[in-house]
Amino acid sequence: MPSLRGGALVHEWRRSLAEASERGSFRVTHYSLQGDHAHLIVEAHGKEALACGMKSIGARLARAVNRVARRSGSVLDGRYHHRSLRSPREVRRALAYVLLNARRHLAKSRGVSRSTAPHLDGASSARWFDGWRPDAASRLQVSSGASEVARPRTWLLRIGWRRHGLVDPSEVPGEKV
């Protein structure tokens, strides 16, 4: 299996996700691809919508891997872990965790800290995120064109999480501040 963070695979995933990120009762609002798994923040209207949406997203990711790797067969183990986010604080933490997950892994392996210059993870939806701290956002390459992820509709993902502060791209999720 190739790394999910490979350039060709990230490109293929973005193309595929753009076609499926908004499916009525299911939306992918943010993601990050890691070497062998993906983190997603989604909105779903109930368990059935979540199950169907995740099945579709999993199939799209598998097809993207198989196209890029010129292989066939199963890619995912057919399961996912989910956690319902119920408070603004939980959503804020999840956003930072998903969008800055590569930074978290670098911190573990290479000692990256808050003082290391931040950059947006190319294997995530970070460039579409509109919740970066303004002083940091001006130094980042934030995109304004068409996004492969859906705009959030719930209060928690649009507004509520902001009560706990905008996200600083130099944060390292899970690091004690």
MDAnalysis code that builds the backbone (N, CA, C; Angstrom):
import MDAnalysis as mda
import numpy as np

u = mda.Universe.empty(531, n_residues=177, atom_resindex=np.repeat(np.arange(177), 3), trajectory=True)
u.add_TopologyAttr("name", ["N", "CA", "C"] * 177)
u.add_TopologyAttr("resid", np.arange(1, 178))
u.add_TopologyAttr("resname", ["MET", "PRO", "SER", "LEU", "ARG", "GLY", "GLY", "ALA", "LEU", "VAL", "HIS", "GLU", "TRP", "ARG", "ARG", "SER", "LEU", "ALA", "GLU", "ALA", "SER", "GLU", "ARG", "GLY", "SER", "PHE", "ARG", "VAL", "THR", "HIS", "TYR", "SER", "LEU", "GLN", "GLY", "ASP", "HIS", "ALA", "HIS", "LEU", "ILE", "VAL", "GLU", "ALA", "HIS", "GLY", "LYS", "GLU", "ALA", "LEU", "ALA", "CYS", "GLY", "MET", "LYS", "SER", "ILE", "GLY", "ALA", "ARG", "LEU", "ALA", "ARG", "ALA", "VAL", "ASN", "ARG", "VAL", "ALA", "ARG", "ARG", "SER", "GLY", "SER", "VAL", "LEU", "ASP", "GLY", "ARG", "TYR", "HIS", "HIS", "ARG", "SER", "LEU", "ARG", "SER", "PRO", "ARG", "GLU", "VAL", "ARG", "ARG", "ALA", "LEU", "ALA", "TYR", "VAL", "LEU", "LEU", "ASN", "ALA", "ARG", "ARG", "HIS", "LEU", "ALA", "LYS", "SER", "ARG", "GLY", "VAL", "SER", "ARG", "SER", "THR", "ALA", "PRO", "HIS", "LEU", "ASP", "GLY", "ALA", "SER", "SER", "ALA", "ARG", "TRP", "PHE", "ASP", "GLY", "TRP", "ARG", "PRO", "ASP", "ALA", "ALA", "SER", "ARG", "LEU", "GLN", "VAL", "SER", "SER", "GLY", "ALA", "SER", "GLU", "VAL", "ALA", "ARG", "PRO", "ARG", "THR", "TRP", "LEU", "LEU", "ARG", "ILE", "GLY", "TRP", "ARG", "ARG", "HIS", "GLY", "LEU", "VAL", "ASP", "PRO", "SER", "GLU", "VAL", "PRO", "GLY", "GLU", "LYS", "VAL"])
u.atoms.positions = np.array([
    [0.835, -1.190, 0.000],
    [0.000, 0.000, 0.000],
    [0.873, 1.244, 0.000],
    [0.604, 2.166, -0.894],
    [1.350, 3.429, -0.874],
    [0.861, 4.314, 0.272],
    [1.682, 5.258, 0.664],
    [1.272, 6.228, 1.668],
    [0.123, 7.058, 1.122],
    [-0.847, 7.338, 1.959],
    [-1.967, 8.180, 1.540],
    [-1.527, 9.627, 1.341],
    [-0.328, 9.976, 1.793],
    [0.154, 11.346, 1.703],
    [0.949, 11.617, 0.427],
    [1.084, 10.622, -0.445],
    [1.809, 10.808, -1.699],
    [1.108, 11.821, -2.592],
    [1.870, 12.626, -3.314],
    [1.321, 13.707, -4.122],
    [0.238, 13.289, -5.092],
    [0.467, 12.222, -5.851],
    [-0.525, 11.778, -6.834],
    [-1.794, 11.294, -6.137],
    [-1.633, 10.621, -5.019],
    [-2.799, 10.116, -4.299],
    [-3.588, 11.265, -3.674],
    [-2.910, 12.253, -3.124],
    [-3.603, 13.417, -2.551],
    [-4.405, 14.114, -3.644],
    [-3.818, 14.277, -4.815],
    [-4.515, 14.912, -5.940],
    [-5.756, 14.112, -6.328],
    [-5.619, 12.818, -6.427],
    [-6.738, 11.949, -6.807],
    [-7.837, 11.972, -5.736],
    [-7.432, 11.970, -4.470],
    [-8.388, 12.038, -3.356],
    [-9.173, 13.349, -3.414],
    [-8.488, 14.450, -3.645],
    [-9.163, 15.752, -3.715],
    [-10.207, 15.771, -4.834],
    [-9.823, 15.252, -5.978],
    [-10.740, 15.215, -7.115],
    [-11.969, 14.377, -6.781],
    [-11.742, 13.234, -6.194],
    [-12.834, 12.333, -5.848],
    [-13.705, 12.922, -4.738],
    [-13.084, 13.523, -3.741],
    [-13.828, 14.093, -2.617],
    [-14.695, 15.265, -3.067],
    [-14.201, 16.049, -3.995],
    [-14.970, 17.201, -4.479],
    [-16.325, 16.771, -5.027],
    [-16.393, 15.573, -5.571],
    [-17.646, 15.064, -6.130],
    [-18.588, 14.521, -5.061],
    [-18.068, 14.247, -3.855],
    [-18.880, 13.553, -2.857],
    [-18.948, 14.231, -1.497],
    [-18.324, 15.386, -1.327],
    [-18.264, 15.973, 0.011],
    [-19.613, 16.512, 0.482],
    [-20.506, 16.765, -0.429],
    [-21.837, 17.281, -0.077],
    [-22.873, 16.315, -0.621],
    [-23.477, 15.538, 0.283],
    [-24.445, 14.529, -0.146],
    [-25.764, 14.702, 0.605],
    [-26.277, 15.906, 0.667],
    [-27.548, 16.138, 1.348],
    [-27.439, 16.026, 2.852],
    [-27.640, 14.845, 3.381],
    [-27.627, 14.657, 4.837],
    [-26.246, 14.269, 5.370],
    [-25.215, 14.325, 4.524],
    [-23.846, 13.988, 4.930],
    [-22.888, 14.950, 4.235],
    [-21.984, 15.543, 5.008],
    [-20.991, 16.471, 4.462],
    [-19.637, 16.216, 5.097],
    [-18.587, 16.213, 4.273],
    [-17.213, 16.212, 4.779],
    [-16.785, 17.670, 4.821],
    [-16.472, 18.168, 6.023],
    [-16.111, 19.578, 6.159],
    [-14.607, 19.793, 6.302],
    [-13.894, 18.801, 6.832],
    [-12.434, 18.893, 6.958],
    [-11.848, 17.496, 6.954],
    [-10.579, 17.394, 6.543],
    [-9.904, 16.096, 6.514],
    [-8.399, 16.288, 6.608],
    [-7.729, 15.225, 6.955],
    [-6.277, 15.139, 6.772],
    [-5.945, 13.683, 6.479],
    [-5.064, 13.501, 5.518],
    [-4.595, 12.164, 5.171],
    [-3.287, 11.916, 5.901],
    [-3.196, 10.765, 6.515],
    [-1.965, 10.345, 7.169],
    [-1.388, 9.192, 6.337],
    [-0.298, 8.619, 6.751],
    [0.329, 7.567, 5.960],
    [-0.580, 6.395, 5.665],
    [-1.346, 5.962, 6.669],
    [-2.172, 4.767, 6.485],
    [-3.610, 4.926, 6.962],
    [-4.026, 6.147, 7.216],
    [-5.407, 6.397, 7.620],
    [-5.768, 7.856, 7.343],
    [-7.034, 8.161, 7.498],
    [-7.511, 9.519, 7.277],
    [-8.301, 9.978, 8.490],
    [-8.247, 11.267, 8.758],
    [-9.078, 11.890, 9.782],
    [-10.090, 12.762, 9.058],
    [-11.346, 12.654, 9.443],
    [-12.398, 13.443, 8.815],
    [-13.244, 14.129, 9.879],
    [-13.694, 15.314, 9.573],
    [-14.742, 15.956, 10.363],
    [-15.929, 16.052, 9.418],
    [-17.021, 15.448, 9.836],
    [-18.205, 15.392, 8.983],
    [-19.425, 15.873, 9.759],
    [-20.433, 16.246, 9.016],
    [-21.746, 16.521, 9.572],
    [-22.685, 15.488, 8.965],
    [-23.491, 14.866, 9.798],
    [-24.435, 13.864, 9.310],
    [-25.738, 13.993, 10.077],
    [-26.835, 13.805, 9.382],
    [-28.154, 13.846, 9.992],
    [-28.544, 12.431, 10.403],
    [-27.943, 11.936, 11.466],
    [-28.297, 10.633, 11.997],
    [-27.301, 9.535, 11.648],
    [-27.497, 8.405, 12.309],
    [-26.591, 7.267, 12.167],
    [-26.599, 6.677, 10.763],
    [-27.782, 6.608, 10.164],
    [-27.877, 6.030, 8.820],
    [-27.143, 6.894, 7.796],
    [-27.316, 8.203, 7.887],
    [-26.619, 9.117, 6.971],
    [-25.110, 9.022, 7.184],
    [-24.686, 8.908, 8.432],
    [-23.251, 8.761, 8.725],
    [-22.711, 7.469, 8.130],
    [-23.409, 6.369, 8.344],
    [-22.953, 5.071, 7.830],
    [-22.873, 5.068, 6.302],
    [-23.901, 5.566, 5.650],
    [-23.900, 5.600, 4.173],
    [-22.818, 6.537, 3.646],
    [-22.692, 7.699, 4.265],
    [-21.682, 8.657, 3.833],
    [-20.269, 8.131, 4.008],
    [-20.009, 7.496, 5.129],
    [-18.670, 6.957, 5.371],
    [-18.369, 5.785, 4.434],
    [-19.376, 4.999, 4.124],
    [-19.182, 3.898, 3.167],
    [-18.784, 4.470, 1.801],
    [-19.460, 5.524, 1.396],
    [-19.157, 6.163, 0.117],
    [-17.760, 6.767, 0.113],
    [-17.416, 7.464, 1.167],
    [-16.091, 8.094, 1.260],
    [-15.003, 7.021, 1.285],
    [-15.233, 5.946, 2.037],
    [-14.265, 4.848, 2.092],
    [-14.054, 4.212, 0.718],
    [-15.134, 4.031, -0.021],
    [-15.029, 3.452, -1.369],
    [-14.264, 4.391, -2.295],
    [-14.519, 5.681, -2.181],
    [-13.809, 6.654, -3.023],
    [-12.315, 6.681, -2.709],
    [-11.990, 6.608, -1.422],
    [-10.577, 6.582, -1.049],
    [-9.915, 5.315, -1.576],
    [-10.583, 4.190, -1.454],
    [-10.036, 2.924, -1.954],
    [-9.825, 2.967, -3.470],
    [-10.799, 3.505, -4.199],
    [-10.644, 3.608, -5.651],
    [-9.501, 4.547, -6.024],
    [-9.346, 5.636, -5.266],
    [-8.237, 6.569, -5.533],
    [-6.896, 5.869, -5.320],
    [-6.771, 5.125, -4.235],
    [-5.525, 4.377, -3.972],
    [-5.267, 3.387, -5.092],
    [-6.281, 2.636, -5.479],
    [-6.102, 1.621, -6.514],
    [-5.756, 2.237, -7.867],
    [-6.351, 3.381, -8.207],
    [-6.005, 4.048, -9.473],
    [-4.547, 4.502, -9.460],
    [-4.142, 5.156, -8.394],
    [-2.779, 5.696, -8.323],
    [-1.746, 4.576, -8.256],
    [-2.034, 3.537, -7.486],
    [-1.082, 2.435, -7.315],
    [-1.197, 1.387, -8.418],
    [-2.133, 1.578, -9.331],
    [-2.377, 0.628, -10.423],
    [-2.524, -0.795, -9.875],
    [-3.427, -0.903, -8.942],
    [-3.690, -2.182, -8.303],
    [-5.180, -2.363, -8.179],
    [-5.600, -3.508, -7.699],
    [-7.009, -3.738, -7.422],
    [-7.118, -4.448, -6.087],
    [-8.314, -4.530, -5.600],
    [-8.523, -5.205, -4.333],
    [-8.869, -4.236, -3.223],
    [-9.104, -4.822, -2.054],
    [-9.527, -4.001, -0.931],
    [-8.366, -3.156, -0.401],
    [-8.716, -2.023, 0.130],
    [-7.738, -1.085, 0.662],
    [-7.993, -0.855, 2.143],
    [-9.251, -0.653, 2.484],
    [-9.623, -0.358, 3.863],
    [-10.180, -1.605, 4.525],
    [-10.135, -1.602, 5.851],
    [-10.656, -2.762, 6.563],
    [-12.161, -2.675, 6.789],
    [-12.806, -1.670, 6.201],
    [-14.250, -1.596, 6.250],
    [-14.810, -1.019, 7.534],
    [-13.988, -0.436, 8.373],
    [-14.514, 0.127, 9.608],
    [-13.961, 1.526, 9.816],
    [-14.620, 2.225, 10.654],
    [-14.166, 3.555, 11.020],
    [-14.523, 3.782, 12.479],
    [-13.807, 4.671, 13.081],
    [-14.094, 5.055, 14.460],
    [-14.718, 6.432, 14.405],
    [-15.746, 6.637, 15.178],
    [-16.350, 7.960, 15.188],
    [-16.553, 8.450, 16.608],
    [-16.608, 9.737, 16.700],
    [-16.872, 10.373, 17.982],
    [-17.769, 11.577, 17.715],
    [-18.886, 11.615, 18.366],
    [-19.784, 12.754, 18.231],
    [-19.230, 13.918, 19.037],
    [-19.160, 15.071, 18.394],
    [-18.659, 16.275, 19.051],
    [-19.860, 17.091, 19.503],
    [-19.932, 17.359, 20.788],
    [-21.141, 17.964, 21.338],
    [-20.950, 19.363, 21.909],
    [-19.725, 19.809, 22.093],
    [-19.508, 21.128, 22.684],
    [-18.560, 21.948, 21.810],
    [-18.622, 23.265, 21.934],
    [-17.692, 24.106, 21.182],
    [-16.226, 23.764, 21.449],
    [-15.890, 23.447, 22.686],
    [-14.502, 23.102, 23.025],
    [-14.063, 21.822, 22.320],
    [-14.937, 20.813, 22.293],
    [-14.612, 19.561, 21.601],
    [-14.388, 19.798, 20.112],
    [-15.223, 20.626, 19.499],
    [-15.096, 20.909, 18.072],
    [-13.804, 21.652, 17.802],
    [-13.477, 22.630, 18.627],
    [-12.238, 23.399, 18.446],
    [-11.020, 22.478, 18.535],
    [-11.019, 21.593, 19.522],
    [-9.906, 20.634, 19.659],
    [-9.826, 19.694, 18.470],
    [-10.973, 19.238, 17.989],
    [-10.994, 18.323, 16.836],
    [-10.481, 19.017, 15.586],
    [-10.884, 20.256, 15.369],
    [-10.393, 21.001, 14.211],
    [-8.875, 21.126, 14.250],
    [-8.340, 21.530, 15.387],
    [-6.882, 21.663, 15.509],
    [-6.215, 20.306, 15.307],
    [-6.787, 19.255, 15.879],
    [-6.192, 17.923, 15.762],
    [-6.160, 17.454, 14.306],
    [-7.267, 17.610, 13.607],
    [-7.338, 17.140, 12.218],
    [-6.460, 17.985, 11.310],
    [-6.594, 19.292, 11.375],
    [-5.876, 20.164, 10.449],
    [-4.385, 20.260, 10.743],
    [-3.987, 20.000, 11.975],
    [-2.573, 20.094, 12.358],
    [-1.984, 18.730, 12.720],
    [-2.611, 17.653, 12.252],
    [-2.167, 16.319, 12.626],
    [-0.769, 15.994, 12.124],
    [-0.420, 16.454, 10.939],
    [0.933, 16.200, 10.430],
    [1.964, 16.867, 11.338],
    [1.646, 18.058, 11.832],
    [2.532, 18.769, 12.755],
    [2.692, 17.973, 14.056],
    [1.612, 17.366, 14.510],
    [1.653, 16.529, 15.713],
    [2.612, 15.355, 15.513],
    [2.520, 14.699, 14.354],
    [3.400, 13.566, 14.078],
    [4.850, 14.008, 13.952],
    [5.080, 15.172, 13.354],
    [6.446, 15.703, 13.263],
    [7.003, 16.021, 14.641],
    [6.151, 16.523, 15.516],
    [6.592, 16.845, 16.876],
    [7.062, 15.587, 17.594],
    [6.351, 14.500, 17.373],
    [6.726, 13.232, 18.010],
    [8.027, 12.678, 17.442],
    [8.193, 12.774, 16.120],
    [9.353, 12.141, 15.493],
    [10.584, 13.042, 15.414],
    [10.381, 14.354, 15.267],
    [11.524, 15.251, 15.051],
    [11.615, 16.401, 16.041],
    [10.741, 16.431, 16.995],
    [10.809, 17.480, 17.995],
    [10.319, 18.835, 17.538],
    [9.382, 18.875, 16.590],
    [8.799, 20.143, 16.162],
    [8.066, 20.747, 17.349],
    [8.193, 22.057, 17.525],
    [7.519, 22.742, 18.621],
    [6.782, 23.958, 18.084],
    [6.180, 24.713, 18.997],
    [5.469, 25.933, 18.612],
    [6.387, 26.924, 17.912],
    [7.671, 26.864, 18.212],
    [8.598, 27.833, 17.614],
    [8.957, 27.487, 16.166],
    [8.664, 26.262, 15.723],
    [8.928, 25.871, 14.343],
    [7.934, 26.575, 13.422],
    [8.444, 27.146, 12.339],
    [7.585, 27.907, 11.417],
    [6.424, 27.045, 10.928],
    [5.211, 27.565, 11.029],
    [4.048, 26.789, 10.589],
    [3.874, 26.822, 9.077],
    [3.290, 25.769, 8.560],
    [2.876, 25.721, 7.163],
    [1.627, 24.846, 7.096],
    [0.869, 25.006, 6.052],
    [-0.350, 24.222, 5.907],
    [-0.030, 22.859, 5.321],
    [-0.634, 21.842, 5.887],
    [-0.439, 20.473, 5.432],
    [-1.127, 20.291, 4.084],
    [-0.356, 19.969, 3.060],
    [-0.892, 19.782, 1.718],
    [-1.793, 18.568, 1.581],
    [-1.759, 17.668, 2.547],
    [-2.598, 16.471, 2.514],
    [-3.801, 16.645, 3.446],
    [-4.262, 17.881, 3.549],
    [-5.414, 18.175, 4.403],
    [-6.239, 19.289, 3.769],
    [-7.350, 19.599, 4.406],
    [-8.195, 20.700, 3.944],
    [-7.821, 22.012, 4.629],
    [-6.646, 22.085, 5.223],
    [-6.224, 23.268, 5.985],
    [-6.264, 24.544, 5.166],
    [-5.976, 24.453, 3.872],
    [-5.937, 25.673, 3.058],
    [-7.320, 26.279, 2.844],
    [-8.384, 25.540, 3.144],
    [-9.744, 26.049, 3.001],
    [-10.315, 26.521, 4.329],
    [-9.614, 26.289, 5.401],
    [-10.107, 26.600, 6.741],
    [-10.115, 28.110, 6.956],
    [-11.212, 28.636, 7.447],
    [-11.311, 30.082, 7.650],
    [-11.201, 30.486, 9.123],
    [-10.681, 29.597, 9.940],
    [-10.587, 29.878, 11.366],
    [-9.172, 30.025, 11.899],
    [-8.215, 30.325, 11.015],
    [-6.845, 30.552, 11.475],
    [-6.773, 31.918, 12.152],
    [-5.909, 32.035, 13.136],
    [-5.687, 33.337, 13.773],
    [-5.225, 34.329, 12.710],
    [-5.770, 35.546, 12.694],
    [-5.446, 36.514, 11.634],
    [-3.955, 36.829, 11.521],
    [-3.253, 36.919, 12.639],
    [-1.823, 37.235, 12.584],
    [-1.029, 36.124, 11.910],
    [-1.519, 34.891, 11.980],
    [-0.827, 33.762, 11.356],
    [-1.346, 33.511, 9.937],
    [-2.616, 33.756, 9.707],
    [-3.227, 33.466, 8.406],
    [-2.564, 34.251, 7.284],
    [-2.087, 35.438, 7.583],
    [-1.472, 36.261, 6.545],
    [-0.181, 35.641, 6.014],
    [0.442, 34.758, 6.789],
    [1.680, 34.102, 6.362],
    [1.440, 32.747, 5.703],
    [0.201, 32.310, 5.681],
    [-0.134, 30.996, 5.135],
    [-0.711, 31.141, 3.739],
    [-0.657, 30.065, 2.976],
    [-1.246, 30.066, 1.637],
    [-2.662, 29.510, 1.711],
    [-3.563, 30.357, 2.201],
    [-4.962, 29.972, 2.323],
    [-5.617, 30.165, 0.966],
    [-6.428, 29.206, 0.538],
    [-7.084, 29.261, -0.771],
    [-8.462, 29.888, -0.652],
    [-8.892, 30.477, -1.719],
    [-10.226, 31.065, -1.734],
    [-11.075, 30.537, -2.893],
    [-10.541, 29.658, -3.705],
    [-11.277, 29.116, -4.847],
    [-12.223, 28.004, -4.428],
    [-12.573, 27.172, -5.390],
    [-13.476, 26.049, -5.136],
    [-12.784, 25.013, -4.254],
    [-13.487, 24.581, -3.241],
    [-12.942, 23.636, -2.268],
    [-13.469, 22.230, -2.516],
    [-12.678, 21.245, -2.127],
    [-13.144, 19.866, -2.234],
    [-13.970, 19.448, -1.020],
    [-14.041, 20.289, 0.000],
    [-14.841, 19.984, 1.185],
    [-16.059, 20.893, 1.231],
    [-17.080, 20.439, 1.934],
    [-18.325, 21.209, 2.050],
    [-18.197, 22.255, 3.154],
    [-18.906, 23.334, 2.998],
    [-18.951, 24.351, 4.048],
    [-19.832, 23.816, 5.169],
    [-19.389, 23.974, 6.410],
    [-20.210, 23.477, 7.530],
    [-21.532, 24.231, 7.632],
    [-22.550, 23.517, 8.110],
    [-23.865, 24.132, 8.286],
    [-24.289, 24.200, 9.747],
    [-23.718, 23.365, 10.589],
    [-24.134, 23.369, 11.982],
    [-23.505, 24.546, 12.728],
    [-24.206, 25.006, 13.745],
    [-23.719, 26.109, 14.560],
    [-22.354, 25.777, 15.168],
    [-22.189, 24.557, 15.664],
    [-20.924, 24.176, 16.298],
    [-19.737, 24.316, 15.361],
    [-19.886, 23.879, 14.105],
    [-18.765, 23.930, 13.162],
    [-18.610, 25.272, 12.453],
    [-19.653, 26.077, 12.434],
    [-19.537, 27.395, 11.810],
    [-19.092, 28.463, 12.802],
    [-19.704, 28.481, 13.971],
    [-19.532, 29.596, 14.894],
    [-19.118, 29.162, 16.294],
    [-19.796, 28.180, 16.837],
    [-19.662, 27.816, 18.248],
    [-18.243, 27.585, 18.726],
    [-17.444, 26.859, 17.944],
    [-16.084, 26.519, 18.368],
    [-15.217, 27.757, 18.543],
    [-15.535, 28.832, 17.851],
    [-14.732, 30.057, 17.898],
    [-14.725, 30.694, 19.281],
    [-15.670, 30.333, 20.131],
    [-15.698, 30.823, 21.513],
    [-14.411, 30.475, 22.259],
    [-13.714, 29.469, 21.804],
    [-12.499, 29.006, 22.478],
    [-11.240, 29.428, 21.739],
    [-11.359, 30.378, 20.849],
    [-10.210, 30.952, 20.166],
    [-9.969, 30.369, 18.792],
    [-9.521, 31.237, 17.893],
    [-9.157, 30.784, 16.556],
    [-7.928, 29.891, 16.653],
    [-7.690, 29.101, 15.626],
    [-6.603, 28.113, 15.648],
    [-5.307, 28.771, 15.195],
    [-4.276, 28.555, 15.952],
    [-2.938, 29.037, 15.612],
    [-2.226, 27.909, 14.863],
    [-1.775, 28.140, 13.623],
    [-1.136, 27.055, 12.865],
    [0.192, 26.585, 13.452],
    [0.692, 27.281, 14.459],
    [1.918, 26.806, 15.112],
    [1.615, 25.888, 16.294],
    [0.329, 25.665, 16.581],
    [-0.040, 24.742, 17.659],
    [0.430, 23.332, 17.314],
    [0.682, 22.570, 18.338],
    [0.944, 21.140, 18.186],
    [-0.153, 20.438, 18.986],
    [-1.137, 19.837, 18.306],
    [-2.239, 19.207, 19.031],
    [-1.756, 18.192, 20.062],
    [-2.336, 18.276, 21.227],
    [-1.972, 17.369, 22.307],
    [-0.813, 17.844, 23.151],
    [-0.135, 18.902, 22.721],
    [0.985, 19.445, 23.487],
    [0.448, 20.299, 24.622],
    [1.027, 20.153, 25.798],
    [0.645, 20.982, 26.935],
    [1.191, 22.373, 26.723],
    [0.322, 23.362, 26.889],
    [0.742, 24.753, 26.688],
    [0.947, 25.417, 28.029],
])
